[in-house]
Amino acid sequence: MDQHETEPPPENDPNRTRALSDPNRTQMLGDPGKTQMAPGPPAAAPTRGLSVEVIPGRQCALAGSPAREQFLIEFKGTLGEFAGGRTPLNICLVIDRSGSMEGEPLDYVKQACGYVVDLLAPDDVLSIVTFEETVDVLMPPSKVMNRDLIKQHINRIVPGNTTNLYDGLALGAQQVLSSREQGRIERLVVFSDGDPTTGIKDFQSLVQHVGEIKKRGITTTFLGFGYEFNEELLAGMAKRSGGNYYFIQRPELIPEVFRTELDKLFTMAARNLVLKFKTARWVQLRQVYGHDVQFGQREVELELADVEKGTALDLAIDLEFQNHPLGHYRAMGGRLTYDDAVSGRQETLDVDLMIEFTSDQARCNVPQDSRVAKSVEVSMASRVVERTMMGLKSGQVTAQMAIADLQKTQMLLAEEGRTEEAKQVEQAIRDLKRGATQEVEKTLIGTVTSLDQGKRVQSSE
C-alpha cells in the first residue's frame, strides 16, 4: 500500500505526490484564473490554431475522505482568421468501383469527384485510387492545374467485380505518403457501397489497418452509400482513424456530402492530436467518456479527432481519489502533441488536472460546473443511442420502444446544441415510423461515432 500520506518518498522521486506551491499554475500558464494552456498574447492573427482548457466539475474535494470528480478538457479550434489563408491539402479519393456500383451510384460519384476538383486550389495535391477485385491508381499525386484533364480521367472509371477495401486503403495511403510535404493536411476520403468481399476483410484487421495509417499522420473519412455496406465496419474505421463517417441515403446527396467534408478540411485548425497522460498514484481512473480505456489504468494514450476552426472537442474524464490531506494537488499530468494549421509546426501543450482538498464541506457540495455536466450527459446519450440500435438489431427493442427512447435523446441533444446529431436522431425516428430499419441502423451508428468523438460547434459567447 502506498505510504504517500504519512511517509512521503524522497524529494528526488519524480512520482512523489506533493502539494503545489503554485496552485493556480500562474508560473506555468500565465493565467491565474484557469488551468489551461493559453496561446500567448493577443495578436492580429492567432498564433496557434488550438487552445486547451481544463474545467473541473468542482474546484474542491473533501480531505481525509474518499472522493470522486469529473473533469472536462476542451480543445478549441481558433475562431479568428488564419494568417496566409487555408492550409493546402494532400488528399486521395479512394473509390469503390465494384460491380454493385454500376449505373446511378458510380455516375453520382463521378459528378461529386468533378465537384471536388472544382473546389480545390492549384496548390492542392490530389490523387485518385479505385478498387474492386484489383486496385489501381487512376491519378497519381498531382497539383490541381488542369481540371478538365483530371475530370476526363474520372469519367473513365468503369465498374469491376468484387470489393478489395484493404488494398484500396493501402494504395491510397501510399499516394499521400509519396507526395508528403510539411504543412499539408493529409486525408483519405473513401467511398463504398458494399462489404469487403475479397482480400483481407475481417473487422479487426481493417480497423487496425486504418489505425496504422493514422499513426503515419493520415486521417481517413468514410462515406457509405446504399444498404449493403457494413455500417459497423465503416464507422469503426472512421473512429479509429480520427476521421468522419457519413451515411448517404440517396445518390444525389453524394456531392453535398463531399462538399461538407471539404469544408471541414478547408477550415482545419489542428490535426493528429495525441494526448498522453498519467494519473497520480492516489488517483483511480474510472472512465474516459467516448474511449475504451481500462478501469484503473494509470498511463493512457488517446488519438483524438481533428479539430476545425470554430469547433471544440470535449473530453470528459472521471477520477476517484483515496483519502487525501489538505492542499492543492495535480491529479493527472498530461501532454498534447498535434499539428497546428496556423503555426505550421507540431505543437505541444501541457494538460494538468488539478484539485484542492479542503475540510470545508460547503465548498465541496456546490453544484457541478454545467459545462462538465452537459458533456457527461451527452456522452451518456451516446450509450443510450447505441443500446437502442443494438436492441433493434437483436429484436429485444420494438420500434415503438425505440421511438420513445430516441425522442428523449433528440430533445436532449437539441437542448445541448448538438444540432447535427439531433437531426440524425430525428431522421432515425422518421425512418422507424415508416419501417425502414436498415436506414435507422446506418444513421444511428453515425450518431454514436460523432458523439464519441466529442466535437461540437463552439458557442458564440
C-alpha positions as CSV (number, residue, x, y, z in Angstrom):
1,M,0.0,0.0,0.0
2,D,1.3,3.5,-0.9
3,Q,2.5,5.5,2.1
4,H,2.5,8.8,0.4
5,E,0.3,10.4,3.1
6,T,2.4,9.7,6.2
7,E,5.8,8.6,4.7
8,P,6.5,10.7,1.6
9,P,9.0,9.5,-0.9
10,P,12.4,11.2,-1.2
11,E,12.5,14.7,-2.7
12,N,14.2,13.4,-5.9
13,D,11.4,10.9,-6.6
14,P,9.7,12.1,-9.8
15,N,6.4,10.4,-8.8
16,R,6.3,12.0,-5.4
17,T,2.8,13.2,-4.5
18,R,3.1,16.8,-3.2
19,A,1.0,19.9,-2.6
20,L,1.6,22.6,-5.2
21,S,3.0,25.9,-4.1
22,D,1.6,27.5,-7.2
23,P,-2.0,26.1,-7.2
24,N,-3.2,28.4,-10.0
25,R,-0.4,27.4,-12.4
26,T,0.5,31.0,-12.8
27,Q,4.2,30.2,-13.3
28,M,3.5,27.6,-16.0
29,L,0.4,29.1,-17.7
30,G,0.4,32.8,-17.2
31,D,-3.3,32.8,-16.3
32,P,-4.3,32.9,-12.6
33,G,-7.9,32.1,-13.3
34,K,-7.8,28.8,-15.2
35,T,-5.9,25.6,-15.5
36,Q,-5.2,25.8,-19.2
37,M,-2.5,26.4,-21.8
38,A,-3.0,29.8,-23.3
39,P,-1.9,30.5,-26.9
40,G,0.0,33.7,-26.0
41,P,-0.6,37.4,-26.1
42,P,-3.3,38.8,-28.4
43,A,-2.2,39.4,-32.0
44,A,-3.7,40.5,-35.3
45,A,-4.0,36.8,-36.2
46,P,-3.9,33.8,-34.0
47,T,-0.5,32.3,-33.3
48,R,-1.9,28.8,-32.8
49,G,-4.9,27.0,-34.2
50,L,-5.8,25.3,-30.9
51,S,-6.2,26.2,-27.3
52,V,-6.9,23.9,-24.4
53,E,-8.8,24.5,-21.2
54,V,-9.3,22.1,-18.2
55,I,-12.6,22.5,-16.3
56,P,-13.0,20.6,-13.0
57,G,-16.6,19.6,-12.1
58,R,-15.9,21.2,-8.7
59,Q,-12.8,23.1,-7.6
60,C,-12.7,21.2,-4.2
61,A,-13.0,17.7,-2.8
62,L,-13.3,16.7,0.8
63,A,-9.9,16.0,2.5
64,G,-9.5,12.9,4.6
65,S,-12.3,11.0,2.8
66,P,-12.7,9.1,-0.4
67,A,-13.9,11.4,-3.2
68,R,-14.8,11.4,-6.9
69,E,-14.8,14.2,-9.5
70,Q,-15.3,14.6,-13.2
71,F,-13.2,16.9,-15.4
72,L,-13.7,18.3,-18.9
73,I,-10.9,19.1,-21.2
74,E,-11.9,21.4,-24.0
75,F,-9.8,21.6,-27.2
76,K,-10.9,24.6,-29.1
77,G,-10.2,25.5,-32.8
78,T,-9.5,29.2,-33.2
79,L,-12.4,31.5,-34.1
80,G,-10.1,34.0,-35.7
81,E,-8.9,34.3,-39.3
82,F,-5.8,32.3,-40.3
83,A,-2.9,34.2,-41.5
84,G,-2.0,33.3,-45.1
85,G,-5.3,31.6,-45.8
86,R,-6.2,27.9,-45.6
87,T,-3.7,25.1,-45.4
88,P,-3.0,23.3,-48.7
89,L,-4.4,19.7,-49.0
90,N,-2.9,16.4,-49.9
91,I,-6.0,14.3,-50.5
92,C,-6.6,10.9,-52.1
93,L,-10.1,9.9,-53.2
94,V,-10.4,6.1,-52.7
95,I,-13.4,4.9,-54.8
96,D,-15.2,1.6,-54.7
97,R,-15.9,0.6,-58.3
98,S,-17.1,-3.0,-57.6
99,G,-20.0,-4.4,-59.7
100,S,-22.7,-3.1,-57.4
101,M,-21.6,0.5,-58.2
102,E,-22.7,0.1,-61.9
103,G,-25.2,2.8,-63.1
104,E,-26.5,5.6,-60.9
105,P,-24.2,5.2,-57.9
106,L,-21.0,5.4,-60.0
107,D,-22.4,8.3,-62.1
108,Y,-23.0,10.4,-59.0
109,V,-19.5,9.6,-57.6
110,K,-18.0,10.9,-60.9
111,Q,-20.1,14.1,-60.6
112,A,-19.0,14.5,-57.0
113,C,-15.4,14.0,-57.8
114,G,-15.6,16.6,-60.5
115,Y,-17.2,18.9,-58.0
116,V,-14.2,18.3,-55.6
117,V,-11.8,19.1,-58.4
118,D,-13.5,22.5,-59.0
119,L,-13.2,23.3,-55.2
120,L,-9.5,22.5,-54.9
121,A,-6.8,25.2,-55.4
122,P,-3.9,24.9,-57.8
123,D,-1.5,24.3,-54.9
124,D,-3.5,21.4,-53.6
125,V,-2.3,17.8,-54.3
126,L,-5.0,15.3,-55.5
127,S,-4.7,11.6,-56.2
128,I,-7.4,9.1,-57.0
129,V,-7.4,5.3,-56.4
130,T,-10.1,2.9,-57.4
131,F,-10.7,-0.6,-56.0
132,E,-12.7,-3.7,-56.9
133,E,-11.0,-7.1,-57.1
134,T,-7.8,-5.3,-58.1
135,V,-6.7,-1.8,-57.0
136,D,-5.5,0.9,-59.4
137,V,-4.0,4.4,-59.4
138,L,-6.4,6.4,-61.6
139,M,-4.4,9.5,-61.0
140,P,-1.0,9.8,-59.1
141,P,-0.5,12.7,-56.8
142,S,-0.7,15.9,-58.9
143,K,-1.2,19.6,-58.4
144,V,-4.7,20.6,-59.5
145,M,-3.6,22.6,-62.5
146,N,-5.6,21.1,-65.4
147,R,-9.1,20.5,-64.1
148,D,-10.5,19.3,-67.4
149,L,-7.9,16.6,-67.8
150,I,-8.5,15.4,-64.2
151,K,-12.2,15.1,-64.9
152,Q,-11.5,13.2,-68.1
153,H,-9.7,10.6,-66.0
154,I,-12.5,10.4,-63.5
155,N,-15.1,9.9,-66.3
156,R,-13.2,6.8,-67.5
157,I,-13.9,4.9,-64.3
158,V,-15.9,1.7,-65.1
159,P,-17.4,-0.9,-62.7
160,G,-15.5,-4.1,-62.0
161,N,-16.1,-7.2,-59.8
162,T,-15.6,-7.8,-56.0
163,T,-14.6,-5.3,-53.2
164,N,-11.0,-5.2,-52.0
165,L,-11.2,-2.4,-49.5
166,Y,-8.0,-3.3,-47.6
167,D,-5.7,-2.9,-50.6
168,G,-7.6,0.2,-51.7
169,L,-6.8,1.8,-48.4
170,A,-3.1,0.7,-48.6
171,L,-2.7,2.1,-52.1
172,G,-4.4,5.4,-51.2
173,A,-2.1,5.9,-48.2
174,Q,0.9,5.2,-50.5
175,Q,-0.2,8.0,-52.8
176,V,-0.4,10.5,-49.9
177,L,2.9,9.4,-48.4
178,S,4.7,9.7,-51.7
179,S,3.8,13.3,-52.1
180,R,4.2,14.3,-48.4
181,E,5.2,18.0,-47.8
182,Q,5.3,19.6,-44.4
183,G,2.3,21.7,-43.6
184,R,-0.2,19.9,-45.8
185,I,-3.4,18.4,-44.5
186,E,-3.4,14.7,-45.4
187,R,-6.6,12.8,-45.9
188,L,-8.1,9.7,-47.5
189,V,-11.7,10.0,-48.5
190,V,-13.2,6.5,-49.0
191,F,-16.5,5.9,-50.8
192,S,-18.1,2.4,-50.8
193,D,-21.5,0.8,-51.2
194,G,-20.7,-2.7,-50.0
195,D,-19.0,-5.1,-47.7
196,P,-15.3,-6.2,-48.4
197,T,-15.6,-9.4,-50.3
198,T,-12.0,-10.1,-51.3
199,G,-8.5,-9.6,-49.9
200,I,-8.2,-9.0,-46.1
201,K,-11.8,-8.4,-44.9
202,D,-12.2,-9.1,-41.2
203,F,-13.2,-6.3,-38.9
204,Q,-10.2,-6.2,-36.6
205,S,-7.6,-6.3,-39.4
206,L,-9.3,-3.4,-41.3
207,V,-9.7,-1.3,-38.2
208,Q,-6.1,-1.9,-37.2
209,H,-5.1,-1.1,-40.8
210,V,-6.6,2.5,-40.7
211,G,-5.1,2.8,-37.2
212,E,-1.6,2.2,-38.7
213,I,-2.4,4.7,-41.5
214,K,-3.4,7.2,-38.8
215,K,-0.1,6.7,-37.0
216,R,1.6,7.9,-40.1
217,G,-0.3,11.1,-40.0
218,I,-3.1,10.4,-42.4
219,T,-6.8,10.6,-41.3
220,T,-9.4,8.7,-43.2
221,T,-13.1,9.6,-43.8
222,F,-15.6,7.0,-44.9
223,L,-18.8,7.6,-46.9
224,G,-21.2,4.7,-47.0
225,F,-23.9,4.6,-49.7
226,G,-26.9,2.3,-50.2
227,Y,-28.0,-0.5,-47.9
228,E,-25.4,-3.2,-48.5
229,F,-22.3,-1.5,-46.9
230,N,-21.2,-2.6,-43.4
231,E,-22.0,0.4,-41.2
232,E,-20.3,-1.0,-38.1
233,L,-17.1,-1.5,-40.1
234,L,-17.0,1.9,-41.8
235,A,-18.0,3.7,-38.6
236,G,-15.4,1.7,-36.6
237,M,-12.7,2.5,-39.1
238,A,-13.7,6.2,-39.1
239,K,-13.5,6.4,-35.3
240,R,-10.1,4.6,-35.2
241,S,-8.7,6.9,-37.9
242,G,-9.9,10.2,-36.4
243,G,-12.0,10.9,-39.5
244,N,-15.7,11.3,-40.2
245,Y,-18.4,8.8,-41.2
246,Y,-21.3,9.7,-43.4
247,F,-24.4,7.6,-44.4
248,I,-25.6,8.8,-47.8
249,Q,-29.2,7.8,-48.1
250,R,-29.7,8.8,-51.8
251,P,-27.0,9.0,-54.5
252,E,-28.0,12.6,-55.4
253,L,-26.7,13.6,-51.9
254,I,-23.2,12.5,-52.7
255,P,-21.9,15.9,-53.9
256,E,-23.4,17.6,-50.9
257,V,-21.6,15.2,-48.5
258,F,-18.3,15.7,-50.4
259,R,-18.7,19.4,-50.0
260,T,-19.3,19.0,-46.3
261,E,-16.1,17.0,-45.9
262,L,-14.1,19.5,-47.9
263,D,-15.4,22.4,-45.9
264,K,-14.0,20.7,-42.8
265,L,-10.7,20.2,-44.5
266,F,-10.6,23.9,-45.6
267,T,-11.1,25.1,-42.1
268,M,-8.7,22.7,-40.3
269,A,-7.2,24.1,-37.2
270,A,-5.4,21.1,-35.6
271,R,-4.8,17.5,-36.7
272,N,-3.1,14.4,-35.5
273,L,-4.0,15.1,-31.9
274,V,-2.4,12.7,-29.4
275,L,-3.0,13.1,-25.7
276,K,-0.7,11.2,-23.3
277,F,-1.5,11.3,-19.6
278,K,-0.6,9.6,-16.3
279,T,-2.6,9.7,-13.1
280,A,-1.1,10.2,-9.7
281,R,-0.7,7.1,-7.6
282,W,-3.5,8.1,-5.3
283,V,-5.9,8.5,-8.2
284,Q,-8.1,5.8,-9.7
285,L,-9.2,6.4,-13.3
286,R,-12.8,5.3,-13.7
287,Q,-13.7,6.4,-17.2
288,V,-12.7,8.4,-20.2
289,Y,-16.0,9.1,-21.9
290,G,-16.2,8.0,-25.5
291,H,-13.0,6.0,-25.4
292,D,-12.2,2.4,-24.5
293,V,-9.9,2.9,-21.5
294,Q,-9.5,0.2,-18.8
295,F,-10.7,1.0,-15.3
296,G,-7.7,1.8,-13.1
297,Q,-5.3,2.3,-16.0
298,R,-2.6,4.8,-15.0
299,E,-0.9,5.7,-18.3
300,V,-3.1,6.4,-21.3
301,E,-2.5,7.5,-24.9
302,L,-5.5,8.8,-26.8
303,E,-5.7,9.6,-30.5
304,L,-8.3,12.3,-30.9
305,A,-10.2,13.6,-33.9
306,D,-9.0,16.5,-35.9
307,V,-10.4,19.9,-34.9
308,E,-11.7,22.5,-37.4
309,K,-11.9,26.3,-37.0
310,G,-14.8,27.3,-34.7
311,T,-15.3,23.8,-33.4
312,A,-14.5,22.3,-30.0
313,L,-13.6,18.8,-28.9
314,D,-14.8,17.8,-25.4
315,L,-13.1,15.1,-23.4
316,A,-14.7,14.2,-20.1
317,I,-12.7,12.2,-17.5
318,D,-14.0,10.5,-14.3
319,L,-11.5,10.2,-11.4
320,E,-11.7,8.7,-7.9
321,F,-9.4,9.8,-5.1
322,Q,-8.2,8.0,-1.9
323,N,-8.2,9.8,1.4
324,H,-6.0,12.8,0.9
325,P,-4.6,15.6,3.1
326,L,-5.3,19.3,2.7
327,G,-3.8,21.2,-0.2
328,H,-3.7,21.7,-4.0
329,Y,-2.6,18.6,-5.9
330,R,-2.1,17.5,-9.5
331,A,-4.4,14.5,-10.0
332,M,-3.3,13.9,-13.6
333,G,-0.4,15.2,-15.7
334,G,-0.8,15.2,-19.5
335,R,0.8,16.3,-22.7
336,L,-0.9,17.0,-26.0
337,T,1.0,16.9,-29.3
338,Y,-0.6,17.9,-32.6
339,D,0.0,19.5,-36.0
340,D,-1.1,23.2,-35.9
341,A,-2.5,24.7,-39.1
342,V,-1.7,28.2,-38.0
343,S,1.9,27.9,-36.9
344,G,2.6,25.2,-39.5
345,R,4.5,23.2,-36.8
346,Q,4.0,20.3,-34.5
347,E,3.0,21.9,-31.1
348,T,3.0,20.6,-27.6
349,L,0.7,21.7,-24.7
350,D,0.7,20.6,-21.1
351,V,-2.7,19.5,-19.8
352,D,-2.9,19.1,-16.0
353,L,-5.9,18.2,-13.9
354,M,-5.8,20.0,-10.6
355,I,-7.9,19.5,-7.4
356,E,-7.9,21.2,-4.0
357,F,-8.6,19.1,-0.9
358,T,-10.4,21.0,1.8
359,S,-12.1,20.4,5.1
360,D,-14.9,22.9,4.2
361,Q,-17.9,20.6,3.4
362,A,-19.9,23.5,2.0
363,R,-17.2,24.2,-0.7
364,C,-17.4,20.6,-1.8
365,N,-21.2,20.5,-2.0
366,V,-21.6,23.2,-4.7
367,P,-23.3,22.1,-8.0
368,Q,-21.1,20.6,-10.6
369,D,-19.9,23.0,-13.4
370,S,-22.7,23.0,-16.0
371,R,-20.2,22.5,-18.9
372,V,-18.8,19.3,-17.3
373,A,-22.3,18.0,-16.5
374,K,-23.5,18.7,-20.1
375,S,-20.5,16.9,-21.6
376,V,-21.0,13.8,-19.5
377,E,-24.8,13.9,-20.2
378,V,-24.2,14.0,-24.0
379,S,-21.7,11.1,-23.7
380,M,-24.2,9.1,-21.8
381,A,-26.8,9.9,-24.5
382,S,-24.4,8.2,-27.0
383,R,-24.7,5.0,-25.0
384,V,-28.5,5.2,-25.0
385,V,-28.4,5.5,-28.8
386,E,-26.0,2.6,-29.0
387,R,-28.2,0.4,-26.8
388,T,-31.3,1.3,-28.8
389,M,-29.6,0.5,-32.1
390,M,-28.3,-2.9,-30.8
391,G,-31.7,-3.6,-29.3
392,L,-33.4,-3.1,-32.7
393,K,-30.9,-5.4,-34.4
394,S,-31.4,-8.2,-31.9
395,G,-35.2,-7.8,-31.7
396,Q,-35.1,-7.0,-28.0
397,V,-36.4,-3.5,-28.6
398,T,-39.6,-2.8,-30.6
399,A,-39.9,0.1,-33.0
400,Q,-42.3,1.9,-30.5
401,M,-39.9,1.5,-27.6
402,A,-37.0,2.8,-29.8
403,I,-39.0,5.8,-30.9
404,A,-39.8,6.7,-27.2
405,D,-36.1,6.4,-26.2
406,L,-34.9,8.3,-29.3
407,Q,-37.3,11.2,-28.8
408,K,-35.9,11.8,-25.4
409,T,-32.4,11.7,-26.7
410,Q,-33.2,14.0,-29.6
411,M,-34.6,16.6,-27.2
412,L,-31.5,16.4,-25.0
413,L,-29.1,16.8,-28.0
414,A,-31.1,19.8,-29.3
415,E,-31.1,21.5,-25.9
416,E,-27.3,20.9,-25.7
417,G,-26.7,22.5,-29.1
418,R,-25.7,19.2,-30.8
419,T,-27.8,20.2,-33.8
420,E,-26.3,17.8,-36.3
421,E,-26.7,14.7,-34.1
422,A,-30.2,15.8,-33.1
423,K,-31.1,15.9,-36.8
424,Q,-29.7,12.4,-37.3
425,V,-31.8,11.1,-34.4
426,E,-34.8,12.9,-35.8
427,Q,-34.2,11.2,-39.2
428,A,-33.9,7.8,-37.5
429,I,-37.3,8.4,-35.8
430,R,-38.9,9.2,-39.1
431,D,-37.4,6.1,-40.7
432,L,-38.6,3.9,-37.8
433,K,-42.1,5.2,-38.2
434,R,-42.1,4.1,-41.9
435,G,-40.5,0.8,-41.1
436,A,-37.0,1.5,-42.7
437,T,-35.0,-0.3,-40.1
438,Q,-31.9,-0.7,-42.2
439,E,-31.6,3.0,-42.6
440,V,-32.1,3.6,-38.9
441,E,-29.1,1.5,-38.0
442,K,-26.8,3.2,-40.5
443,T,-27.9,6.6,-39.3
444,L,-27.6,5.9,-35.6
445,I,-24.2,4.4,-35.8
446,G,-23.1,7.6,-37.3
447,T,-24.6,9.5,-34.4
448,V,-22.7,7.3,-31.9
449,T,-19.5,7.9,-33.8
450,S,-19.9,11.6,-33.8
451,L,-20.9,11.9,-30.2
452,D,-18.0,9.7,-29.1
453,Q,-15.6,12.0,-31.0
454,G,-16.9,14.8,-28.7
455,K,-16.8,17.5,-31.4
456,R,-19.3,20.4,-31.4
457,V,-19.7,23.9,-32.8
458,Q,-18.3,26.5,-30.4
459,S,-20.8,28.8,-28.8
460,S,-20.6,32.5,-29.8
461,E,-20.2,33.5,-26.1
